[in-house]
Amino acid sequence: MTAGNTVMYATMKDNRTAQEFVELLPLKLKAFDRIGLVKSTVLPHSISEDGERTRKYALGSIFYWPEGPEVAFCYSDHLPKTVVDIIHIGMIESGVEHFRNYTGDILVELANEVPVQAEPEEQ
Protein backbone atom coordinates (compact mmCIF):
# COMPACT_ATOMS: atom_id res chain seq x y z
CA MET A 1 0.00 0.00 0.00
CA THR A 2 1.39 3.43 -0.85
CA ALA A 3 0.37 6.92 0.20
CA GLY A 4 2.29 9.53 -1.72
CA ASN A 5 5.89 8.30 -1.73
CA THR A 6 5.52 6.27 1.48
CA VAL A 7 5.11 2.49 1.34
CA MET A 8 3.20 0.78 4.14
CA TYR A 9 2.90 -2.95 4.68
CA ALA A 10 -0.21 -4.71 5.93
CA THR A 11 -1.38 -8.22 6.74
CA MET A 12 -4.91 -9.13 5.74
CA LYS A 13 -7.31 -11.08 7.96
CA ASP A 14 -8.53 -14.54 7.03
CA ASN A 15 -12.19 -13.73 6.43
CA ARG A 16 -14.44 -13.50 3.37
CA THR A 17 -14.64 -9.69 3.57
CA ALA A 18 -10.84 -9.36 3.43
CA GLN A 19 -10.63 -11.92 0.61
CA GLU A 20 -13.13 -9.99 -1.51
CA PHE A 21 -11.25 -6.76 -0.85
CA VAL A 22 -8.00 -8.38 -2.00
CA GLU A 23 -9.77 -9.61 -5.16
CA LEU A 24 -10.44 -5.95 -6.07
CA LEU A 25 -6.74 -5.10 -6.00
CA PRO A 26 -4.92 -3.22 -7.31
CA LEU A 27 -7.04 -0.10 -6.68
CA LYS A 28 -6.23 3.58 -6.70
CA LEU A 29 -8.74 5.36 -4.48
CA LYS A 30 -9.13 8.92 -3.25
CA ALA A 31 -9.00 8.99 0.56
CA PHE A 32 -10.41 11.50 3.03
CA ASP A 33 -10.04 12.05 6.76
CA ARG A 34 -12.73 10.99 9.22
CA ILE A 35 -12.66 12.66 12.65
CA GLY A 36 -8.87 12.52 12.98
CA LEU A 37 -9.08 8.73 13.30
CA VAL A 38 -8.90 7.16 9.83
CA LYS A 39 -8.24 7.77 6.18
CA SER A 40 -11.30 6.37 4.45
CA THR A 41 -11.85 5.33 0.83
CA VAL A 42 -15.07 4.57 -1.02
CA LEU A 43 -14.97 1.23 -2.83
CA PRO A 44 -16.30 0.86 -6.38
CA HIS A 45 -18.94 -1.58 -5.05
CA SER A 46 -19.92 -3.46 -1.89
CA ILE A 47 -18.07 -6.57 -0.76
CA SER A 48 -18.99 -9.41 1.60
CA GLU A 49 -20.31 -8.55 5.06
CA ASP A 50 -19.55 -12.03 6.42
CA GLY A 51 -16.84 -10.85 8.81
CA GLU A 52 -17.64 -10.25 12.47
CA ARG A 53 -19.00 -6.75 13.19
CA THR A 54 -17.51 -4.79 16.05
CA ARG A 55 -16.79 -1.24 17.18
CA LYS A 56 -13.39 -2.16 18.62
CA TYR A 57 -10.30 -1.09 16.72
CA ALA A 58 -6.57 -0.57 17.19
CA LEU A 59 -3.93 1.71 15.77
CA GLY A 60 -3.14 0.35 12.30
CA SER A 61 -6.50 -1.41 11.82
CA ILE A 62 -7.87 -1.73 8.32
CA PHE A 63 -11.62 -2.12 8.39
CA TYR A 64 -14.66 -2.24 6.15
CA TRP A 65 -17.79 -0.18 6.74
CA PRO A 66 -20.52 -1.80 4.56
CA GLU A 67 -22.84 1.20 4.58
CA GLY A 68 -20.24 3.25 2.66
CA PRO A 69 -19.11 0.97 1.20
CA GLU A 70 -15.78 2.16 2.58
CA VAL A 71 -12.45 0.78 3.69
CA ALA A 72 -10.63 2.76 6.38
CA PHE A 73 -7.01 2.86 7.55
CA CYS A 74 -6.76 3.73 11.24
CA TYR A 75 -3.90 6.11 12.09
CA SER A 76 -5.02 7.16 15.60
CA ASP A 77 -6.49 5.47 18.66
CA HIS A 78 -7.90 8.49 20.51
CA LEU A 79 -11.49 7.18 20.71
CA PRO A 80 -12.59 4.30 22.96
CA LYS A 81 -14.42 2.69 20.00
CA THR A 82 -15.73 3.54 16.55
CA VAL A 83 -19.13 5.20 16.17
CA VAL A 84 -20.31 2.63 13.57
CA ASP A 85 -20.12 -1.14 13.25
CA ILE A 86 -17.07 -2.24 11.27
CA ILE A 87 -15.54 -5.46 9.97
CA HIS A 88 -11.78 -5.90 10.49
CA ILE A 89 -9.98 -6.91 7.30
CA GLY A 90 -6.32 -6.25 8.07
CA MET A 91 -3.59 -4.55 10.07
CA ILE A 92 -0.97 -2.07 8.90
CA GLU A 93 2.39 -3.38 10.11
CA SER A 94 4.48 -0.26 9.63
CA GLY A 95 4.23 3.33 8.48
CA VAL A 96 0.71 4.13 9.74
CA GLU A 97 2.03 7.35 11.31
CA HIS A 98 2.47 8.69 7.77
CA PHE A 99 -1.30 9.25 7.57
CA ARG A 100 -1.17 11.72 10.50
CA ASN A 101 0.76 14.24 8.38
CA TYR A 102 -1.96 14.53 5.76
CA THR A 103 -4.66 17.17 5.87
CA GLY A 104 -7.58 16.79 3.53
CA ASP A 105 -7.69 14.37 0.61
CA ILE A 106 -4.96 11.92 -0.36
CA LEU A 107 -4.55 9.23 -2.96
CA VAL A 108 -3.93 5.72 -1.65
CA GLU A 109 -2.68 3.03 -3.97
CA LEU A 110 -3.18 -0.59 -2.99
CA ALA A 111 -1.56 -3.56 -4.70
CA ASN A 112 -1.68 -7.27 -3.96
CA GLU A 113 1.70 -7.90 -5.55
CA VAL A 114 4.12 -9.94 -3.48
CA PRO A 115 7.73 -10.34 -4.61
CA VAL A 116 8.32 -13.89 -5.81
CA GLN A 117 11.67 -15.56 -5.21
CA ALA A 118 12.97 -17.85 -7.91
CA GLU A 119 12.98 -21.53 -7.06
CA PRO A 120 16.50 -23.03 -6.87
CA GLU A 121 17.37 -25.02 -9.94
CA GLU A 122 17.56 -28.77 -9.54
CA GLN A 123 20.80 -30.36 -10.59
C-alpha positions in Angstrom: 0.0 0.0 0.0 1.4 3.4 -0.9 0.4 6.9 0.2 2.3 9.5 -1.7 5.9 8.3 -1.7 5.5 6.3 1.5 5.1 2.5 1.3 3.2 0.8 4.1 2.9 -2.9 4.7 -0.2 -4.7 5.9 -1.4 -8.2 6.7 -4.9 -9.1 5.7 -7.3 -11.1 8.0 -8.5 -14.5 7.0 -12.2 -13.7 6.4 -14.4 -13.5 3.4 -14.6 -9.7 3.6 -10.8 -9.4 3.4 -10.6 -11.9 0.6 -13.1 -10.0 -1.5 -11.3 -6.8 -0.8 -8.0 -8.4 -2.0 -9.8 -9.6 -5.2 -10.4 -5.9 -6.1 -6.7 -5.1 -6.0 -4.9 -3.2 -7.3 -7.0 -0.1 -6.7 -6.2 3.6 -6.7 -8.7 5.4 -4.5 -9.1 8.9 -3.2 -9.0 9.0 0.6 -10.4 11.5 3.0 -10.0 12.1 6.8 -12.7 11.0 9.2 -12.7 12.7 12.7 -8.9 12.5 13.0 -9.1 8.7 13.3 -8.9 7.2 9.8 -8.2 7.8 6.2 -11.3 6.4 4.4 -11.9 5.3 0.8 -15.1 4.6 -1.0 -15.0 1.2 -2.8 -16.3 0.9 -6.4 -18.9 -1.6 -5.1 -19.9 -3.5 -1.9 -18.1 -6.6 -0.8 -19.0 -9.4 1.6 -20.3 -8.5 5.1 -19.5 -12.0 6.4 -16.8 -10.8 8.8 -17.6 -10.3 12.5 -19.0 -6.8 13.2 -17.5 -4.8 16.1 -16.8 -1.2 17.2 -13.4 -2.2 18.6 -10.3 -1.1 16.7 -6.6 -0.6 17.2 -3.9 1.7 15.8 -3.1 0.4 12.3 -6.5 -1.4 11.8 -7.9 -1.7 8.3 -11.6 -2.1 8.4 -14.7 -2.2 6.2 -17.8 -0.2 6.7 -20.5 -1.8 4.6 -22.8 1.2 4.6 -20.2 3.3 2.7 -19.1 1.0 1.2 -15.8 2.2 2.6 -12.4 0.8 3.7 -10.6 2.8 6.4 -7.0 2.9 7.5 -6.8 3.7 11.2 -3.9 6.1 12.1 -5.0 7.2 15.6 -6.5 5.5 18.7 -7.9 8.5 20.5 -11.5 7.2 20.7 -12.6 4.3 23.0 -14.4 2.7 20.0 -15.7 3.5 16.5 -19.1 5.2 16.2 -20.3 2.6 13.6 -20.1 -1.1 13.2 -17.1 -2.2 11.3 -15.5 -5.5 10.0 -11.8 -5.9 10.5 -10.0 -6.9 7.3 -6.3 -6.3 8.1 -3.6 -4.5 10.1 -1.0 -2.1 8.9 2.4 -3.4 10.1 4.5 -0.3 9.6 4.2 3.3 8.5 0.7 4.1 9.7 2.0 7.4 11.3 2.5 8.7 7.8 -1.3 9.3 7.6 -1.2 11.7 10.5 0.8 14.2 8.4 -2.0 14.5 5.8 -4.7 17.2 5.9 -7.6 16.8 3.5 -7.7 14.4 0.6 -5.0 11.9 -0.4 -4.5 9.2 -3.0 -3.9 5.7 -1.6 -2.7 3.0 -4.0 -3.2 -0.6 -3.0 -1.6 -3.6 -4.7 -1.7 -7.3 -4.0 1.7 -7.9 -5.6 4.1 -9.9 -3.5 7.7 -10.3 -4.6 8.3 -13.9 -5.8 11.7 -15.6 -5.2 13.0 -17.8 -7.9 13.0 -21.5 -7.1 16.5 -23.0 -6.9 17.4 -25.0 -9.9 17.6 -28.8 -9.5 20.8 -30.4 -10.6 
